[in-house]
Amino acid sequence: QVQLQESGGGSVQSGGSLRLSCAVSGSTYTYASLCMGWLREAPGKGREGVAALDGDGSTSYADSVKGRFIISQDNDKNTLYLQMNDLTAEDTAVYYCAAGGSFCYFRRPSDFDFWGQGTQVTVSS
């Protein structure tokens, strides 16, 4: 079992930056090789995979955030980050940290088995 807790959301003006963090806990053996990801859900829209970090360290990003967002994790894999730069109003959403199997390159919600509660990001223009 894996527990995930997001933090770092908030309100920011367009062009600003935020860094989201996700504290990962549970069995080290269980989550050490898991795929980790950030997904978001805007009002009236489905859940969208924003960024993912595969079990082998490969990253993938949605086209809408490429060049602006960076997913990373600390060396002991206890914390997952999402650095978000040059934010726009279209980035406004609830952001979820998620963990899953060993393949999540396409960042589909169905790739992930464990979810955090979500953190709100609001970007004002």
Secondary structure, 3 states (H helix, E strand, C coil): CEEEEEECCEEEECCCCEEEEEEEEECHHHHCCCEEEEEEECCCCCEEEEEEECCCCCEEECCCCCCCEEEEECCCCCEEEEEECCCCHHHCEEEEEEEECCCCCCCCHHHEEEECCCEEEEEEC
